[in-house]
Amino acid sequence: MANLAEVQKRLEANDATYSARFAGQSRLTRDLDLLDDLIATAQKLVTQANALPDKPSTRKELVAEAERQLELYRSERTLIAQMRQQGGQAAVQASVLGTRANIVFHRYARHFAGQSRSTRDGSVMADMIEQLRTIQADMQALAQKAPALQQVKDDLKVVAGRMQQFEEERRNIGAAQSDGTSEQQASALAGVANNLFAQYRSNFADLPRGTRRPERLARMIDAAIQVGDRMKALQQQGLADEHNDRNIGIVAERLAAWQSELTAIRAERQKATISSLESDLGTAANAEFESYGSHFAGKERKTRDLNKLRDILDRLDDVERQMQRLDEVHGRPANARNLDIVRDTLVTYIDEWEQIETAQAK
């Protein structure tokens, strides 16, 4: 027979799972098997809470909580089933594509909004545009298969608008970094280089090579090459600046290290089996969940460090993109389940980012 502490713990676990996987998420993409498990657990907990030998007031509180959960989960299941029946599989696919686009949109908020264009890494913007092109193509294909589905038509307009915005922002970043005196341009390039160095520290340093996304590092290498070449061009044009001269050497050193690391990452990935890669990516996601739990869950929002949350979101974003690719190529159930969890968690963390920004603005 379960005791009071066990019943209470299982009720809290139920509530945490529901909050993470269902509350605030699109009903079209919810996992009904998981919800059925929550319903079954809540049913057992109603029985176990009623049988507790503890004082009546405590038992009554736990019974009420178990019954509340059971009613909520059953109601949610009915709503999910109704929505799926009305929308069909095309609506589910549209919801997933919309979520993927929103995840890309938020990368702009955490890397570009309110930041000086002169120090921004334009290659991140280029990567976002390319990712949106892929999502746009998938949306267009879905619109052809389901022409009556208004959601995908609306989402296509939003994606097209954001792509136009990002293209313009990318041009503005390039213009900002080429504007001003040679000294000002050198200072801007130093800021871009520091941005790249920070990206490396957050996304690669001391992290398992098997779960790092090589495309990110390849993009960073190309960006660093361009920064180094522009620093050298300023030097050749007559700029006598010890900081620029030193930065040329620093960028060259980092480039050599990054190129060696990219080779090592690709070699590690080549050795990995699909099963081991799926498992390793799941482990990497769990590490980010733990980091979030340590630094953000239940903490005072006004005191939280958004830079730390930005790094968690970036790393988790890379995990999601790798899982998405595995799903497209191999379509294995275990990875698909992990992908759903990671994507749901990204949505939750993005919402938390916005809540923290609101709290800190007051």
DOBA-910516 format. One line per field, with one value per residue: residue in three letters; x, y, z of N, C-alpha, C in turn. Coordinates in steps of 0.05 Angstrom, whole numbers. Layout:
// residues N
res <- c(ala:...) .
npx <- c(X:...) .
npy <- c(Y:...) .
npz <- c(Z:...) .
capx <- c(X:...) .
capy <- c(Y:...) .
capz <- c(Z:...) .
cpx <- c(X:...) .
cpy <- c(Y:...) .
cpz <- c(Z:...) .
***
This chain:
// residues 362
res <- c(met:ala:asn:leu:ala:glu:val:gln:lys:arg:leu:glu:ala:asn:asp:ala:thr:tyr:ser:ala:arg:phe:ala:gly:gln:ser:arg:leu:thr:arg:asp:leu:asp:leu:leu:asp:asp:leu:ile:ala:thr:ala:gln:lys:leu:val:thr:gln:ala:asn:ala:leu:pro:asp:lys:pro:ser:thr:arg:lys:glu:leu:val:ala:glu:ala:glu:arg:gln:leu:glu:leu:tyr:arg:ser:glu:arg:thr:leu:ile:ala:gln:met:arg:gln:gln:gly:gly:gln:ala:ala:val:gln:ala:ser:val:leu:gly:thr:arg:ala:asn:ile:val:phe:his:arg:tyr:ala:arg:his:phe:ala:gly:gln:ser:arg:ser:thr:arg:asp:gly:ser:val:met:ala:asp:met:ile:glu:gln:leu:arg:thr:ile:gln:ala:asp:met:gln:ala:leu:ala:gln:lys:ala:pro:ala:leu:gln:gln:val:lys:asp:asp:leu:lys:val:val:ala:gly:arg:met:gln:gln:phe:glu:glu:glu:arg:arg:asn:ile:gly:ala:ala:gln:ser:asp:gly:thr:ser:glu:gln:gln:ala:ser:ala:leu:ala:gly:val:ala:asn:asn:leu:phe:ala:gln:tyr:arg:ser:asn:phe:ala:asp:leu:pro:arg:gly:thr:arg:arg:pro:glu:arg:leu:ala:arg:met:ile:asp:ala:ala:ile:gln:val:gly:asp:arg:met:lys:ala:leu:gln:gln:gln:gly:leu:ala:asp:glu:his:asn:asp:arg:asn:ile:gly:ile:val:ala:glu:arg:leu:ala:ala:trp:gln:ser:glu:leu:thr:ala:ile:arg:ala:glu:arg:gln:lys:ala:thr:ile:ser:ser:leu:glu:ser:asp:leu:gly:thr:ala:ala:asn:ala:glu:phe:glu:ser:tyr:gly:ser:his:phe:ala:gly:lys:glu:arg:lys:thr:arg:asp:leu:asn:lys:leu:arg:asp:ile:leu:asp:arg:leu:asp:asp:val:glu:arg:gln:met:gln:arg:leu:asp:glu:val:his:gly:arg:pro:ala:asn:ala:arg:asn:leu:asp:ile:val:arg:asp:thr:leu:val:thr:tyr:ile:asp:glu:trp:glu:gln:ile:glu:thr:ala:gln:ala:lys) .
npx <- c(17:11:43:31:72:91:45:37:85:80:35:56:94:62:36:79:96:50:48:95:89:38:9:-3:16:8:-51:-58:-11:-2:18:-20:-15:20:-13:-54:-26:-18:-71:-84:-49:-68:-119:-105:-82:-124:-152:-111:-102:-151:-148:-111:-83:-75:-89:-155:-161:-114:-115:-161:-146:-107:-138:-173:-137:-118:-166:-177:-134:-147:-196:-180:-142:-173:-211:-176:-157:-204:-212:-165:-172:-219:-201:-162:-193:-224:-186:-150:-92:-62:-69:-42:11:18:16:63:102:93:108:163:180:169:207:254:244:250:304:323:305:337:389:395:356:354:409:475:486:536:568:545:538:532:527:496:446:442:440:391:355:363:344:291:276:275:234:193:188:169:120:95:91:55:11:-5:-22:-63:-105:-147:-134:-129:-93:-40:-34:-37:8:49:49:68:119:143:144:178:225:237:246:291:328:335:355:403:431:435:467:516:526:532:579:616:618:642:705:771:791:744:718:753:746:693:698:728:690:654:687:694:642:637:675:651:606:631:652:605:578:612:661:689:646:611:636:607:554:554:535:560:551:542:593:623:599:613:668:673:653:692:737:724:722:775:801:781:802:856:855:844:892:928:911:933:922:947:946:953:918:885:924:940:892:886:922:900:851:869:894:850:820:852:849:794:784:812:781:732:744:753:703:671:695:683:628:622:637:595:536:468:433:466:476:425:415:457:443:395:416:446:405:379:418:415:363:371:406:374:336:367:381:337:284:230:256:268:246:264:317:344:392:392:429:450:405:398:442:429:382:404:438:402:369:404:406:353:350:385:359:312:332:349:299:275:306:310:266:254:220:237:271:235:200:234:246:197:193:238:225:177:198:232:194:170:214:225:179:188:233:209:175:213:239:196:187:236:234:200) .
npy <- c(-24:44:100:165:202:178:178:233:248:223:248:300:289:274:322:355:330:337:393:404:376:385:431:494:477:459:426:392:364:332:276:223:173:182:216:180:147:182:190:138:133:174:153:108:135:162:120:101:146:151:107:118:116:161:224:250:302:310:266:278:323:302:265:300:328:286:272:320:321:276:289:334:312:275:309:339:300:288:337:340:295:309:355:334:299:336:366:331:294:330:379:368:363:415:443:425:444:499:506:493:536:579:569:581:635:655:653:699:737:726:732:778:820:885:888:912:922:922:885:836:768:755:707:674:695:684:628:621:641:604:557:571:573:519:501:532:509:458:473:494:449:420:454:447:394:398:440:467:479:529:545:533:566:616:612:609:661:689:666:681:736:742:721:759:803:784:779:832:851:823:848:899:889:875:925:958:939:953:1006:1072:1095:1065:1047:1043:1003:961:954:938:889:861:856:821:776:763:750:703:671:666:636:588:572:563:523:482:475:430:395:334:307:275:292:343:393:390:424:474:488:489:532:573:572:589:641:662:661:700:745:747:756:806:837:833:859:911:922:918:961:1002:1010:1021:989:963:930:909:882:843:817:792:751:722:705:673:632:610:592:551:514:505:482:434:412:407:367:325:320:305:256:227:226:196:145:131:93:92:82:93:147:168:156:185:237:242:239:286:324:315:334:389:398:388:429:473:463:471:525:556:535:547:591:661:704:756:756:723:699:716:706:657:625:634:605:553:546:550:506:465:474:458:404:390:400:362:315:321:316:262:239:250:221:168:156:131:104:115:159:195:202:226:273:299:311:345:387:405:422:463:501:511:533:578:607:617:649:696:708:720:764:801:805:828:876:907) .
npz <- c(0:-18:14:45:28:-19:-52:-56:-81:-131:-151:-158:-196:-239:-248:-263:-311:-342:-345:-373:-422:-442:-425:-453:-502:-572:-585:-628:-637:-593:-551:-546:-523:-481:-451:-439:-404:-361:-346:-330:-286:-253:-241:-210:-168:-145:-121:-86:-55:-28:4:42:108:136:171:164:139:110:76:48:19:-17:-45:-70:-103:-137:-162:-188:-225:-255:-278:-308:-344:-372:-396:-428:-463:-492:-518:-549:-583:-610:-638:-671:-702:-729:-757:-781:-808:-838:-812:-765:-784:-803:-755:-730:-766:-760:-707:-711:-743:-708:-669:-696:-705:-654:-645:-668:-631:-586:-604:-636:-629:-603:-600:-618:-685:-707:-682:-690:-711:-774:-801:-770:-779:-833:-831:-804:-843:-884:-858:-851:-905:-917:-883:-904:-956:-942:-920:-965:-997:-966:-967:-1020:-1018:-982:-996:-972:-921:-877:-838:-854:-898:-874:-841:-879:-900:-855:-848:-897:-890:-845:-866:-904:-870:-842:-883:-897:-848:-846:-888:-867:-823:-847:-872:-827:-805:-842:-842:-824:-797:-809:-761:-731:-760:-751:-697:-696:-723:-686:-646:-672:-677:-623:-611:-641:-615:-566:-580:-593:-543:-515:-545:-560:-530:-485:-490:-510:-569:-603:-603:-622:-669:-732:-775:-752:-732:-779:-805:-770:-776:-829:-823:-788:-820:-858:-824:-807:-857:-870:-829:-842:-891:-876:-850:-892:-921:-895:-842:-779:-725:-663:-636:-676:-705:-668:-662:-711:-708:-665:-686:-727:-698:-670:-713:-734:-692:-690:-740:-735:-694:-719:-757:-721:-697:-741:-753:-706:-710:-756:-739:-706:-692:-715:-672:-628:-636:-631:-577:-552:-566:-538:-486:-486:-491:-442:-407:-416:-398:-343:-331:-340:-300:-254:-256:-269:-261:-218:-197:-179:-227:-239:-225:-259:-307:-372:-412:-399:-406:-460:-480:-465:-495:-547:-550:-542:-586:-627:-616:-626:-682:-702:-686:-715:-767:-765:-759:-808:-843:-822:-789:-738:-681:-627:-630:-652:-609:-572:-600:-601:-546:-538:-573:-550:-502:-517:-534:-484:-456:-486:-477:-423:-426:-448:-405:-366:-389:-388:-332:-316:-341:-312) .
capx <- c(0:27:40:24:94:92:23:43:107:70:18:73:107:41:31:102:95:28:56:116:83:11:0:8:25:-12:-65:-56:13:3:22:-43:-5:30:-36:-67:-10:-24:-98:-84:-36:-87:-140:-94:-76:-150:-157:-91:-106:-174:-141:-89:-91:-68:-111:-175:-158:-92:-125:-181:-132:-95:-159:-183:-117:-119:-191:-174:-117:-161:-216:-166:-130:-194:-221:-156:-157:-227:-207:-145:-184:-237:-186:-149:-214:-233:-164:-136:-63:-50:-68:-20:36:19:23:92:118:90:126:191:185:170:233:274:239:260:333:327:301:359:416:396:339:366:438:489:490:564:581:529:548:513:524:473:422:441:431:362:341:364:326:263:270:268:207:174:184:152:94:84:83:31:-11:-14:-36:-87:-110:-168:-124:-123:-71:-15:-33:-30:36:66:52:85:147:154:149:201:249:244:257:318:346:342:373:430:445:441:491:540:531:541:606:633:615:660:734:784:792:717:713:769:733:669:706:736:665:644:704:688:616:643:689:631:590:647:653:579:567:631:682:685:621:617:638:587:528:557:526:583:544:546:621:631:589:629:695:671:650:717:755:716:730:804:808:774:822:881:851:848:920:941:903:948:914:968:931:963:896:877:946:939:868:890:936:882:831:883:898:824:812:867:838:766:785:819:758:711:752:749:674:661:705:667:601:623:639:572:513:443:424:483:472:399:419:474:428:377:432:452:380:374:437:404:340:381:417:351:324:385:385:313:258:223:272:257:252:279:346:355:412:382:451:452:382:404:460:414:365:420:447:378:361:421:397:327:356:397:338:294:345:347:271:270:321:306:239:253:201:250:280:211:190:253:243:173:199:256:211:159:214:241:171:168:237:221:159:201:250:192:166:236:241:174:192:259:228:184) .
capy <- c(0:69:118:192:214:166:189:261:250:215:270:322:280:276:351:365:319:350:421:405:364:391:458:514:465:454:400:375:348:319:247:212:150:193:226:157:138:201:184:113:138:189:135:92:153:167:96:99:168:144:85:126:115:186:239:255:327:306:247:292:341:286:254:322:333:264:274:343:313:256:304:351:296:263:331:346:279:292:360:333:276:325:372:317:290:358:376:310:292:354:399:360:370:444:452:419:463:525:506:495:564:596:564:597:664:664:656:727:752:723:739:803:842:903:886:929:907:921:862:812:748:753:679:663:704:668:601:623:644:578:539:580:565:490:499:543:489:437:485:497:422:413:471:435:370:405:468:479:484:558:549:532:590:638:609:615:690:697:657:698:762:740:717:786:818:774:786:861:854:813:869:921:881:878:953:969:930:965:1035:1086:1096:1039:1040:1035:977:941:950:922:862:849:848:797:754:756:736:675:657:659:614:564:564:553:501:461:471:410:380:310:312:259:306:370:395:399:447:499:495:496:559:591:573:607:668:671:666:726:765:749:768:835:849:835:879:937:924:923:987:1022:1013:1013:986:939:912:894:864:821:802:776:726:706:692:651:610:597:578:525:496:498:464:408:402:399:341:305:316:289:229:215:221:174:120:126:80:108:78:107:175:174:155:207:262:242:246:315:339:313:352:416:399:390:456:491:459:482:554:571:524:556:613:688:712:782:753:702:708:708:696:628:612:634:583:528:544:545:478:448:478:441:376:387:399:336:295:325:304:233:231:252:200:141:153:111:113:125:186:212:210:246:298:312:322:367:409:416:436:489:519:519:551:604:621:626:672:719:715:733:791:817:810:845:902:922) .
capz <- c(0:-19:36:38:13:-46:-68:-61:-101:-158:-160:-167:-221:-259:-254:-277:-338:-357:-350:-393:-447:-452:-420:-471:-527:-592:-581:-652:-637:-567:-550:-532:-507:-456:-436:-428:-381:-340:-337:-315:-261:-237:-232:-188:-145:-132:-104:-65:-36:-12:23:60:136:150:182:143:125:90:56:31:0:-37:-62:-87:-124:-156:-178:-206:-247:-272:-294:-327:-365:-389:-412:-448:-483:-509:-535:-569:-602:-626:-655:-691:-720:-746:-774:-796:-807:-850:-791:-747:-798:-804:-728:-726:-782:-747:-683:-720:-752:-684:-656:-711:-700:-628:-646:-673:-606:-567:-615:-651:-620:-583:-600:-638:-710:-714:-669:-693:-729:-796:-810:-755:-794:-858:-824:-798:-868:-898:-844:-858:-932:-916:-871:-924:-977:-931:-918:-992:-1005:-950:-978:-1045:-1011:-966:-1003:-956:-894:-875:-820:-868:-914:-856:-832:-902:-901:-833:-854:-919:-878:-828:-883:-916:-848:-836:-906:-894:-825:-854:-904:-848:-806:-864:-876:-802:-800:-863:-840:-806:-802:-808:-733:-723:-773:-737:-671:-701:-729:-661:-633:-686:-670:-595:-613:-651:-594:-545:-591:-591:-515:-507:-561:-567:-511:-464:-495:-525:-598:-618:-604:-632:-697:-747:-792:-737:-730:-806:-810:-753:-788:-853:-813:-777:-843:-869:-805:-809:-883:-869:-812:-858:-912:-863:-845:-918:-931:-881:-814:-760:-700:-650:-629:-700:-712:-649:-667:-735:-699:-648:-703:-741:-679:-665:-737:-736:-671:-697:-763:-724:-679:-739:-767:-700:-694:-764:-749:-685:-721:-776:-725:-690:-704:-712:-645:-608:-639:-618:-548:-544:-568:-515:-463:-488:-484:-413:-394:-418:-380:-316:-328:-336:-273:-234:-258:-275:-251:-192:-188:-182:-254:-241:-220:-277:-328:-398:-428:-393:-419:-489:-487:-463:-518:-571:-550:-546:-613:-644:-612:-641:-711:-708:-683:-738:-791:-762:-763:-836:-857:-812:-779:-717:-660:-603:-636:-656:-583:-561:-615:-590:-519:-541:-585:-530:-481:-529:-532:-456:-448:-500:-461:-398:-434:-450:-378:-352:-400:-377:-304:-312:-352:-293) .
cpx <- c(18:22:36:46:95:70:28:64:97:50:34:86:87:37:54:102:73:36:76:107:55:3:13:18:2:-25:-62:-32:18:3:-1:-35:5:7:-52:-53:-16:-52:-99:-71:-54:-109:-129:-90:-102:-155:-137:-95:-130:-168:-120:-100:-86:-93:-130:-170:-136:-101:-144:-168:-119:-115:-169:-163:-117:-144:-189:-157:-132:-181:-203:-155:-151:-206:-202:-155:-180:-223:-187:-156:-203:-222:-173:-169:-222:-211:-151:-106:-50:-48:-46:7:39:27:52:109:116:107:155:198:187:196:255:270:251:290:340:325:325:387:418:380:353:396:450:495:520:579:567:542:527:508:502:447:419:431:401:346:340:345:297:256:261:239:186:168:165:123:80:75:57:7:-22:-30:-63:-94:-130:-158:-114:-98:-44:-12:-25:-1:56:70:71:114:159:161:174:227:257:257:286:338:355:360:401:445:453:465:516:547:543:571:626:633:636:689:746:786:765:710:728:757:708:676:716:712:653:660:698:661:620:656:670:613:605:647:627:571:586:651:673:658:627:615:615:560:530:548:548:576:547:575:632:623:606:657:694:669:677:738:749:725:760:813:802:793:848:878:854:877:935:934:916:941:937:955:940:941:887:899:945:914:870:903:917:862:844:887:872:815:826:855:810:766:793:796:736:718:747:719:663:671:689:639:601:625:613:550:489:433:440:480:446:401:435:460:408:391:439:428:375:393:427:379:349:393:395:339:341:384:359:287:253:238:259:266:268:309:359:373:402:404:454:429:386:422:446:396:380:429:424:367:378:413:371:332:368:376:318:306:344:319:265:282:314:279:236:237:215:259:257:200:208:250:219:179:217:242:192:175:225:218:168:190:235:200:171:219:233:181:188:240:220:179:215:255:212:200) .
cpy <- c(25:86:147:205:204:177:218:265:243:236:293:315:282:305:363:355:333:379:423:396:372:420:478:503:462:426:381:356:333:289:235:187:160:203:202:146:156:196:158:117:154:172:119:110:161:145:96:122:163:124:93:126:141:202:248:280:324:287:261:310:325:274:276:328:311:265:298:336:295:271:321:335:284:285:338:325:282:315:354:315:291:342:357:307:311:366:356:312:318:376:394:369:400:455:448:439:492:527:508:523:582:593:580:627:673:667:686:743:750:730:766:826:859:902:904:912:903:897:836:794:744:725:665:670:688:640:601:625:618:558:546:572:536:487:510:523:467:448:487:470:413:429:459:409:376:434:482:487:513:562:551:556:614:637:615:645:700:690:675:726:763:736:744:803:810:780:815:865:844:834:892:914:884:908:966:963:941:995:1046:1085:1068:1029:1030:1007:955:934:932:893:847:839:823:773:745:741:707:659:648:636:588:554:551:527:478:455:452:395:356:315:298:273:335:371:406:423:474:507:503:524:579:594:592:636:679:676:693:748:769:762:798:850:853:856:907:943:932:950:1010:1026:1003:1013:960:919:896:874:839:804:784:749:709:691:669:627:595:581:551:505:487:478:436:396:393:371:320:299:299:260:214:208:198:147:112:111:98:106:93:137:184:176:179:234:264:250:276:332:338:331:381:419:402:418:476:488:471:512:569:561:533:579:640:698:737:778:733:715:698:698:665:613:612:611:556:524:538:516:459:450:460:412:371:384:373:314:297:312:273:223:231:229:172:136:132:122:126:154:205:221:231:273:313:326:347:391:422:432:463:509:529:539:578:620:632:650:698:728:729:761:810:825:830:873:919:937) .
cpz <- c(0:5:26:20:-15:-63:-75:-83:-129:-169:-171:-193:-244:-268:-270:-306:-354:-364:-372:-421:-459:-448:-439:-497:-547:-588:-604:-651:-611:-569:-533:-515:-480:-438:-424:-403:-357:-328:-320:-287:-242:-225:-208:-163:-131:-112:-80:-45:-17:9:43:89:151:158:159:127:103:68:37:11:-23:-56:-81:-110:-145:-174:-197:-230:-266:-290:-315:-351:-384:-407:-434:-470:-502:-528:-557:-591:-621:-647:-678:-712:-739:-766:-791:-794:-818:-829:-771:-759:-798:-777:-722:-741:-770:-722:-691:-729:-728:-669:-670:-706:-674:-627:-652:-647:-588:-578:-628:-640:-598:-582:-622:-663:-717:-703:-674:-714:-751:-806:-795:-770:-820:-853:-818:-824:-883:-885:-850:-886:-933:-905:-891:-946:-967:-928:-945:-1003:-991:-960:-1004:-1039:-997:-971:-986:-928:-892:-858:-835:-887:-898:-848:-855:-905:-879:-839:-876:-908:-861:-845:-896:-894:-843:-858:-904:-870:-831:-870:-886:-831:-822:-868:-850:-797:-820:-861:-821:-814:-801:-779:-723:-735:-759:-710:-675:-707:-705:-645:-646:-678:-641:-594:-621:-629:-572:-555:-588:-562:-506:-520:-566:-544:-489:-466:-512:-555:-613:-620:-614:-661:-714:-765:-778:-737:-758:-813:-795:-765:-813:-844:-802:-799:-855:-850:-807:-835:-882:-850:-827:-879:-900:-858:-871:-930:-915:-852:-796:-733:-686:-642:-653:-708:-694:-655:-692:-726:-682:-665:-718:-723:-674:-689:-740:-716:-679:-721:-754:-709:-698:-751:-747:-696:-717:-762:-728:-695:-741:-763:-712:-706:-700:-683:-625:-611:-627:-588:-538:-545:-546:-490:-463:-481:-454:-397:-394:-400:-351:-311:-324:-309:-251:-233:-261:-262:-222:-181:-193:-210:-257:-237:-240:-298:-355:-416:-423:-407:-449:-496:-485:-487:-544:-572:-555:-574:-632:-640:-628:-671:-719:-706:-707:-763:-789:-767:-793:-851:-849:-800:-757:-693:-636:-607:-640:-629:-570:-574:-605:-563:-521:-553:-565:-509:-492:-528:-503:-447:-462:-486:-435:-404:-435:-423:-363:-362:-389:-348:-300:-323:-332:-273) .
***
